[in-house]
């Protein structure tokens, strides 16, 4: 009985950790995925198809890598990347966006197979990349409070629930915020009649159309954000828990999987960070060598999420715009805070970080290049000028 009790306990703990990790990731960013597809000219059907592909891709990748290396490697989509794509959707077609996804994934794959990842990121101060990320995300945070002009009760309740949950149950903050928002919206008649039912979602192939704008406006910024805001923290989480993952091989795998999935909506595949940490604690298993089963369980729940994508998106499409925008913005509060904090962590980069942040957050668009890439260029130029005159 003792052995069986221990085995059952291990299975339950691993399953619960994997479920919570996927649930938190899902509730934190489904609003962004949905809005991204709509902004690129798609509809709820395409959003469901993309969620199916993401669920299958993340599930298979997490299970394969965790079994292969016996390490809790949880793969995720890029929440900041989705936010960036929403901000960069203006003037880009769906075909150009997919081309940008493929270009970004190819760069990540190349970094993996060549082992140039660490060298590449060392060339760009992380203070500038985090300032760029903060500039991308800050408007999402501001939009939460702009929504109070139209739906004050809904947003105030969601905001208060966020603060209370963050204080007492931080792991489940977004789940509580989503639940509170849905209840208030339902009680006030903001949610449309729900006619969603379970249906199998098909794959929708989008022919990529490579242009200079797709590369400069989507490909390169998405690559930088995915590497700096997702893979780097993911690596840090693994190291913090004592796991030495073969980073180059993992990047090669996720990059290649991303290339294959991109034409079907797999815009970004990368190492999970915050949610991955849930699969690495002692609560999962006292033996660090057994915790990879939590990531495997997470992979299974990713696949289930993808299978039920049609129903989930159908339900989500009935939500009012204020709820969707606010949910997305609140989910990014922590990322915005950490990005600003990191960008100002070194006095030597304060000026360059500020310029990067301001230009990125602006509506600057010249030569077919969005403000995101201009922000990074402006920051590097500022740093160069400062260093030249300092000498």
N, C-alpha and C positions, 0 to 999 in steps of 0.2 A: 504493500500500500504506500509505503514511504517513497519508493521509486516512482510509482505511478502518480502520486500526488505532486512530486517534484516536476515530472514531465508535463502534467496537465497545467501546472502553474506557469511553467516556462512558455507553453504554447499560448495560454491565455494572455500573459504579459506581452509577448511578442506581437500577438494579434491586435491587442488593444493599442499598443504603441504605434503599430503600422496604420491602424484605422484612424487614430487621432491625428497623426502626421498628415495623412492624405486629406482628412476632413478640414483641418486648419488651412492647408494650402488651397483647397478647393473654395472654401467659403471666403478666403481672403482675396481671391483674384478672379473668380468667375465673372464678376461684373466687368473687369477689364477685358477679358477675352471676348465677351459678348459685344462690348462697345467697340473694340478694335475691329471686329468683323463688320459691324454695321458701318463704321466710319470708312472702311475700304469699299463700301458699296454692296456688301453681302446682306443676307437676311438671316432669320433665326434658323432656317434649315441648314445654311452653310455653317453657322456657328456651332450647331449640333455635330455636323460632320467633322469640323476642326477639333471639337472636344473629344470626339471618338478617337481620332488619330492621336491626339495628345495623350489620352488615357492609355491606349494600347502601346504607344512608343515609350512612355514613361514606365509603364508596368513591365514590359519586356526588358527594358534597359536595366531597371532596378533589380529585377530578379536575376538576370544574367550576370551582371557585374558583382552582385553580392555573393552568388554561388561560386563564381569563378575565383574571387579573391578572398572569400570568407571574411569579408569586412562589410559593415552596414553602410553600403553605398546607395543612397536614395537619390534618384534623378528627378528633377522638377522642371517645370516651365519657368521662364523668367518673368516675374511680376513687373519689375522695373522695365524690362524689355517691352512688355505689352503696353505699359504707360507711355513709353517713348514712341511706340508705333502709333498710338492714338494721337499724340501731339504732332506726329510727322505725316499724318494721313492726307493732309491737304494737297490736292493736285496729283496724287499718285493713284494709279489704277490698281486693281487687285492683282493683275498679272505682274506689274512692276514690284509690288510688295513681295510677292512670292519669289521673284528674282533676287530681291534683297535678302530674303531668308536664306536662300541657297548660297549666296555670296558669303554671308556671315558664317554659316555652317562650314563652308569650305575653308575659310580662314582658321576656324577653330580646329578642324581636322588637320590642317597643315601644321598648326602650332603643336599639335599632339605628336604627329609622326616625326617631326624634325626635332622635338624637344626644345623649341625656341620660346615656349610659353613664358618661362621665368625671365628670360633675357628681354623679350618684347615688353613685358609689363614693367621691368626695371627702367626702361627708357622713358616712360611717362610717369611722373610723380603721381602717386595715388591720390594726393590732395586735389589734383586737377580733375582726375576722373570722378572722384566723389563730388566735387563741386559741379561738374557737368551733370551728374546724376541728380543732384539736389535741384539744379535749374530746370531739369525736365519734370521733376515730380512736384515742385512747389505749387504750381498752378492747380494740381489735383487737390492739394490740401486746402488751398484758398476756395476752390469751388464748393467744398463742403459748406462753408459759411455763406457763400453766395446763394446756395439753395434755400437758405432760411428766408429769403425774400419771397419765395413762392410757397414753401411748405414748412413754416416755422415749427409747428408741433412735432412733425415727423423727425426733422433734423435735430431738434433739441433733445428729444427722447433718445435718439441714437447716440448723440454725443455724450449725454449723461451716462448712458449704459456703458459706453466705451470707457469713460473715466473710472467708473466703479469697478467694472470687470478687470480693467488694467491693474487696478490696485489690489484686488483680492483673488482673481482667477485669471491671470494673464494668458495662460495657455489657451483658454477658451473665449478670449475677448471677442474675436470676429464672429464666432458662432452665436454669442449672446446679442451682438449688435445686429446681425442679420435677423435673428428671431424677433427682437424688439421692433425692428423696422417693419417686418412683415406684419406683425400683430397690429401696429398702429395704422399702417397703410390699409389693412383689411378693415379695421373698425371705422376708418374715416372714408371708406368707399373709393380708395385710390387704386386698388388692384382690379384689373379687368377680370371678367369671368374666366375661370380656368377650364379650358377644354382639352388640356394636355392629357395624352394617354400614351402608354408604352408602345413604341414603334421602333423597329430596327432601322438604324441610320446607315446610309450608304456612304462610300468614299466619293468625294468630289475632287477630281483632278483639275488643277488650275495651271494653264500653260504659262510658264515664266516668260516675262518680257524684260530683257536686260537693257537698261539705259543708264546713262551717267547719273541721273537722279535716283534711280533705284539703288545704285551702288553707294553714292555719297549721302543720300538722304535716309536710306534704310540699312543697307549692308554694313557699312563701317560703323555707324553709331550703335547698331544692335550688337555687333561683334564686341565693341569696347565695353558696353554696358553688361553684356553677358559674361565677359571675362572678368571685369573689375568688380561688378556688383553681385555676381552669382558664383562663379567658379572660385574666385579667390576666397570669399567667406566660406564656401563649401570645403575647400582645402584646409582652411584654418580650423574649422569645426572638427574635421577628422584628426588633425594633429593634436588639437586640444584634448581629445579623448584617447590619445595614444595610438592612433591608427596611421600606419605609413602606407598609404595607397600609392600604387604606381600611376602617378598623375598623368604622365604623357600617354600611357595606354588608355586610361579612362577618357581623356580628352579626345583621343583618336576614335574611340568607340562612340562617344556621344556626338562627335562631329559628323561621323559617317552616318549614324542613325538619323541625325538632323537633316542631312542632305537628302536622304531617302524620303523622309516624312514631310519635308518642306512643301512640295507641290500639292500636298493634301491638307495643309494647314498646320503642320508641325513647325511653327515659327522659331522655336528655341527649345533646346534640350541641354540642361546643364546640371551641375551638382547642386543638390539642395543644401541649405545651410541651417536656418532656424528649425525647420521641420525635421531635418535629418538628425539634429541633436536629440530629438525625442526618442530616436531609435538607438541611442548610444549610452543611455544612463544606466545606473545600477538597478533602477526600477524594472528595466527590461530583463536583465539577467545579471547575477553577481559575476559570472564569467564573461569577460569582454570578448572572448572568442566565440561566444554563442549569440551575440547580439545581432549578428547579421540576419537572423531569422525575422527580426522586426522589419528590416528593410524589404525582405522578401514578401512579408505579409502586406507591407505598403504597396508593393508592386501588384499584388493580387487585387487590392482595393482600387488601384488606378485603373486596372482593366475593367473591373465592374463599373466604375464611374464612366468609362468610355462607352460601355454597352448600353447604359441607361442615359446616354447623352441627350437623345431626342426628348425624353420626358423632362429631364432637368432643365434644358434650354426652353422647352415649351412653358414650363412653370415660370422660369425667370423672365420670359418675354412679356408676362402679364404685369410685371412690376412697373411702377411709375418711374419716369426718368430721374426724378429727385432722389429716389431710393437707390437707384443704380449708381448715379454719380457720387452720392454721399458714401455709399458702401465702399466704392473704389478708393475714394479720397481718404477715408478713415483707415482703411487697410494699409495705406502708405504712410501714415503718420510716423511710425517708428523708423521706417526707411529714410524718410526726409530728415528726421532728427539726427540719425546716425550719420547720414551723408554730410550734413552741415557741420556736425561735430568733427568728423574726420577731415573735412576740407580745411578747417581752421586749426588743425592740431599742431602746425609748425609755423612759427612766425616768419620763416624765410619764404613761405608760399602764400602769405595772407593776401597780398595784392593780386597775384596771379589767380588765386582761387576766387577772389571776389569778382574779377573781370570774367572769368569762366562762367561763374554762376549767373551774373547779370546778362551776359550775351546769350547764354543758353535759354534763360527764362524769357528773353525778348521774342519778338516776332520777326527778327532779322532773317532775310532770305535773299541771298545774292548768288548769281551764277549757278542757279539750280542746287545750291547747297543750303541745307536747313541750318537753323540757329544752333542745333546740337553740335554739329561738327565745327561751325564757326566759333562756338564757345571754347572748344578745346584748342582750336588754332589760336584764338585770341589769348588764351591763358599761357600757352607755350611761348607766343611772341612776347607777352608781357614779362615772363620769366627770363627770356633771353635778353631783353633790353635792360632789365634790372641788374642782371649779372654782368653785362658788358660795362655799364656805367659804375658798378660797384668796384670793379677792378681799377 
